[in-house]
Amino acid sequence: MSTVVGDVETPSPPRRRFKITSLEVLCGLLVLALLGQNWLTGILDVPAIRTGATVFVAVCTQALPFLVLGVLISGAIAAFLSADALRRVLPKRQAVAVPVAGVAGVALPTCECAAVPVARRLIVQGAPSSVALAFLLAAPAVNPVVLVATAVAFPGEPGMVAARFAGSMATALAMGWLWARFGKAEWFAERVMRKLPEQTDGRSRWLVFAETARHDLVDAGGFLVIGGLTAAALNVVVPRSWINTLGDQIVLGIIVMAVLAVVLALCSEADAFVAASLSALPLLPRLVFLVVGPAIDVKLFSLQAGTFGRSFAIRFAPLTFVVAVLCAVAAGLIFLGGVR
């Protein structure tokens, strides 16, 4: 279609096609739920479903404030903190620089997903790979947001906070030192050394902040919902006798919770509330869940393979899993007063 103005024919603006987005789908589902609420109440008025819904809402409600705080801090780090500033304060010796990177993870909280590009930027700017990997493991696991969330999730167990900090920090330092001793540069993909774009003007940094926070919130929020649903299912669907068996067989419980942490791929700002909901399990298997999850899971393996290369990921991930389990068990035996 076009219109004629004087002797000049100007094209009409194209018609905007209506697209159905997730917002329209959500509104439609809410309308249907309101119209059929009596029918839904009759269908869903089952004790098991009510229990599962209560667990799901409790887990998500408790974890959401910490998740939001974590992604805001992650966005601020991505936008306003140069990795070059961190590299300048690192000692020259790797054996000493690895603990410094671990401590930097306490001061620079970020989620697992955001820690991967930060670690790559450190390597690009000349930091030893062992230091970058120590930061990669420490930042999402020992930062104040995660530790406060753990304290809130386990109000009667202050030893869980100390045990999680010690187990996660020990994992980061051990992997950093092991990589400094045995790691090889050729295991990294060539793209690791490509320069990443820098944000220079104030407006672009605010855009980076907003985009990073939005992306991390959507990504981590999805995993939080999955974790809440899983916690609800474990509390309702799994027979209590199975949970008691895991509690009685501590080694089996540790293995199962370690594998579950890898498969669920929860955000570190929210995983403590999922672990706390499994109250029938002893503290030690749940501690293993909290230490292993931020160190390695299926999501992180994919990110590491895509960022650093498959050759790196297939060596780094299995070793990290074993080290994280051992460090978590050792920390639990020290800070939780044994196997309980």
C-alpha positions in Angstrom: 0.0 0.0 0.0 1.1 3.5 -0.7 -0.2 7.1 -0.6 0.2 10.0 -3.0 1.3 13.3 -1.6 1.4 15.9 -4.4 3.2 14.1 -7.2 5.3 12.0 -4.9 4.2 8.5 -4.0 5.2 7.5 -0.5 5.0 4.0 0.8 2.6 3.4 3.7 4.2 2.3 6.9 4.2 -1.5 7.2 1.5 -3.1 9.3 2.7 -4.5 12.5 1.9 -8.1 12.9 0.6 -9.2 16.2 2.9 -11.8 17.8 2.0 -14.0 20.7 4.7 -13.7 23.3 5.2 -15.4 26.7 3.4 -12.4 28.3 0.2 -13.1 26.3 0.4 -16.8 27.1 0.8 -16.1 30.8 -2.2 -13.7 30.8 -4.3 -16.3 28.9 -3.4 -19.0 31.4 -4.4 -16.7 34.3 -7.7 -15.9 32.7 -8.4 -19.6 32.2 -7.4 -20.3 35.7 -9.8 -17.7 37.1 -12.7 -18.9 34.9 -12.1 -22.5 35.9 -11.0 -22.1 39.5 -13.8 -24.2 40.9 -12.9 -27.0 38.7 -9.2 -26.7 39.4 -9.9 -26.6 43.1 -11.7 -29.9 42.9 -9.0 -31.5 40.8 -6.0 -30.2 42.8 -7.5 -30.5 46.3 -5.3 -33.4 47.2 -3.1 -33.5 50.3 0.0 -34.5 48.4 -0.4 -31.7 45.9 -1.1 -29.2 48.6 2.1 -30.3 50.4 4.1 -30.0 47.2 2.7 -26.6 46.4 3.6 -25.4 49.9 7.2 -26.6 49.6 7.6 -25.1 46.2 6.2 -21.6 47.2 8.3 -21.7 50.4 11.6 -22.5 48.5 11.0 -19.9 45.8 9.8 -17.1 48.2 12.8 -17.5 50.5 15.4 -17.7 47.8 14.1 -14.9 45.5 15.4 -11.9 47.4 18.9 -13.4 47.5 18.7 -14.3 43.8 17.8 -10.7 42.9 20.6 -9.3 45.0 23.0 -11.7 43.5 22.2 -10.8 39.9 22.3 -7.1 40.7 25.8 -7.5 42.1 26.8 -9.7 39.1 25.6 -7.0 36.7 27.5 -4.3 38.5 30.7 -6.3 38.4 30.3 -7.0 34.7 29.7 -3.3 33.9 31.9 -1.4 36.2 34.7 -3.6 37.4 37.6 -4.1 35.1 39.3 -7.5 35.4 42.5 -5.7 34.7 42.3 -4.1 38.1 42.1 -7.5 39.8 45.0 -8.7 37.7 47.2 -5.8 38.9 46.9 -6.7 42.5 47.8 -10.4 42.1 51.2 -11.6 43.3 53.6 -12.8 40.7 54.0 -16.3 42.2 51.1 -18.6 41.3 51.2 -20.4 44.6 50.5 -17.1 46.4 48.2 -15.6 43.7 45.8 -18.6 43.9 44.7 -17.8 47.5 44.5 -14.1 46.6 42.1 -15.0 43.8 40.1 -17.1 46.2 39.8 -14.2 48.6 38.8 -11.9 45.7 35.9 -14.3 45.1 34.6 -13.4 48.5 34.7 -9.7 47.7 33.4 -10.0 44.2 30.2 -12.0 44.3 28.9 -13.4 41.0 26.9 -16.3 39.9 28.4 -19.4 38.2 27.4 -18.2 34.7 28.9 -14.7 35.2 32.1 -16.1 36.7 33.0 -17.9 33.4 33.4 -14.8 31.2 35.2 -13.0 34.1 37.7 -15.9 34.3 38.3 -15.8 30.6 38.9 -12.0 30.7 41.5 -12.6 33.4 43.3 -15.0 31.2 43.1 -12.7 28.2 44.6 -9.9 30.2 47.6 -12.0 31.3 46.6 -13.6 34.6 47.8 -17.2 35.1 45.1 -19.7 34.2 45.3 -21.3 37.7 44.4 -17.9 39.2 41.5 -17.4 36.9 40.2 -20.9 37.6 40.5 -20.4 41.4 38.4 -17.2 41.1 36.0 -19.1 38.8 35.3 -21.6 41.6 35.4 -19.3 44.6 33.3 -16.3 43.4 29.9 -18.1 43.1 30.4 -20.2 46.2 32.0 -18.1 49.1 30.5 -14.7 48.5 28.5 -12.9 51.2 25.2 -13.3 49.3 25.5 -17.1 49.2 26.7 -17.4 52.8 23.9 -15.2 54.1 21.4 -17.2 52.1 22.8 -20.4 53.7 22.5 -18.9 57.2 18.9 -18.0 56.5 18.1 -21.5 55.1 19.7 -23.3 58.0 18.9 -21.0 61.0 19.7 -23.6 63.7 22.9 -24.8 62.1 25.6 -22.1 62.1 28.2 -24.8 61.3 26.7 -25.2 57.8 27.9 -21.7 56.9 31.4 -22.3 58.1 31.4 -25.8 56.5 30.2 -24.5 53.1 32.7 -21.7 53.1 35.6 -24.0 54.1 34.6 -26.7 51.6 34.1 -24.3 48.7 37.3 -22.3 49.4 39.3 -25.5 49.7 37.9 -26.7 46.4 38.9 -23.5 44.7 42.4 -23.4 46.1 43.0 -27.1 45.5 41.9 -26.9 41.9 44.0 -23.7 41.4 47.1 -25.3 42.7 46.5 -28.6 40.8 46.1 -26.6 37.6 49.2 -24.6 38.3 51.1 -27.9 38.6 49.6 -30.1 36.0 47.5 -27.8 33.7 48.6 -27.2 30.1 48.0 -24.1 27.9 47.2 -26.2 24.9 44.1 -27.6 26.5 42.5 -24.2 26.1 40.8 -23.4 22.8 42.3 -20.7 20.6 39.3 -18.5 21.1 40.1 -18.1 24.8 42.8 -15.6 23.9 40.7 -13.5 21.7 40.1 -10.0 23.0 36.8 -9.3 24.6 35.1 -6.0 23.9 35.5 -3.3 26.5 32.7 -0.9 27.5 34.0 2.6 27.6 31.3 5.2 28.0 29.0 5.5 31.0 25.8 4.9 29.0 27.1 1.6 27.6 28.1 0.4 31.1 24.6 1.0 32.4 23.3 -1.0 29.4 25.7 -3.8 30.3 24.6 -3.7 33.9 20.9 -3.9 32.9 21.4 -6.6 30.3 23.6 -8.7 32.5 21.3 -8.5 35.5 18.2 -9.3 33.3 19.9 -12.2 31.7 21.2 -13.7 34.9 17.8 -13.2 36.6 15.9 -14.9 33.8 18.5 -17.7 33.6 18.9 -18.3 37.4 15.2 -17.8 38.0 14.4 -20.7 35.7 16.8 -22.9 37.5 15.3 -21.8 40.8 11.8 -22.9 39.6 13.2 -26.2 38.5 14.9 -26.6 41.9 11.7 -25.7 43.8 9.7 -28.2 41.7 12.3 -30.8 42.4 12.3 -30.2 46.1 8.5 -30.4 46.1 8.6 -33.7 44.2 11.3 -35.2 46.5 9.1 -34.3 49.5 5.9 -35.7 48.0 6.7 -38.4 45.4 9.8 -40.0 46.8 8.8 -42.5 49.5 10.0 -41.6 53.0 11.7 -45.0 53.3 14.0 -44.1 50.5 15.0 -40.9 52.2 15.6 -42.8 55.4 17.8 -45.2 53.5 19.9 -42.4 52.3 20.1 -41.1 55.9 21.1 -44.4 57.2 23.7 -45.1 54.4 25.7 -41.9 54.5 28.1 -42.8 51.7 25.2 -43.5 49.3 23.6 -40.2 50.5 26.7 -38.3 49.7 27.0 -39.8 46.2 23.3 -39.3 45.4 23.4 -35.6 46.5 26.6 -34.9 44.6 25.1 -36.3 41.4 21.9 -34.4 42.1 23.8 -31.2 42.4 25.4 -31.8 39.0 22.1 -32.6 37.3 19.9 -29.9 38.8 22.3 -27.1 38.0 20.8 -24.7 40.6 22.0 -21.1 41.1 24.3 -20.7 44.1 22.1 -17.9 45.6 19.1 -20.3 45.8 20.4 -23.8 46.3 20.6 -23.6 50.1 16.9 -23.4 50.4 16.4 -26.5 48.2 18.9 -28.3 50.4 17.2 -27.1 53.6 13.9 -28.5 52.3 15.3 -32.0 52.3 15.2 -32.1 56.1 15.0 -35.9 56.3 18.6 -36.1 55.0 21.7 -35.7 57.3 23.6 -32.4 57.1 26.7 -33.9 55.5 25.0 -35.1 52.2 23.3 -31.7 52.0 26.6 -29.9 52.5 28.1 -32.0 49.6 25.1 -30.8 47.5 26.0 -27.2 48.3 29.7 -27.5 47.6 29.5 -29.5 44.4 26.7 -27.5 42.8 28.5 -24.1 42.4 31.7 -25.9 41.4 30.5 -28.1 38.6 27.1 -29.0 37.0 25.8 -29.7 33.6 25.2 -26.0 32.9 28.7 -25.0 33.9 30.2 -27.9 31.9 28.5 -26.6 28.8 29.6 -23.0 29.5 33.2 -24.1 30.2 33.3 -26.2 27.0 31.9 -23.3 25.0 34.2 -20.7 26.5 37.5 -22.6 27.1 37.2 -25.6 24.8 36.0 -29.2 25.1 39.6 -30.4 25.7 39.7 -28.2 28.9 36.2 -29.1 30.1 36.6 -32.9 29.9 39.7 -32.7 32.1 38.6 -29.9 34.5 35.0 -31.0 35.2 35.6 -34.6 36.5 38.6 -33.5 38.6 36.6 -30.6 40.1 33.7 -33.0 41.0 36.0 -35.4 42.9 37.9 -32.5 44.7 34.6 -30.8 45.6 33.2 -34.0 47.1 36.3 -34.7 49.1 36.6 -31.1 50.4 32.9 -31.0 51.3 33.2 -34.3 53.3 36.4 -33.0 55.1 34.7 -29.7 55.9 31.6 -31.5 57.2 33.6 -33.7 59.5 35.4 -30.7 60.9 32.6 -28.1 61.2 29.5 -30.2 61.6 30.9 -32.5 64.4 31.0 -35.6 62.3 28.5 -37.5 60.1 25.1 -36.2 60.9 
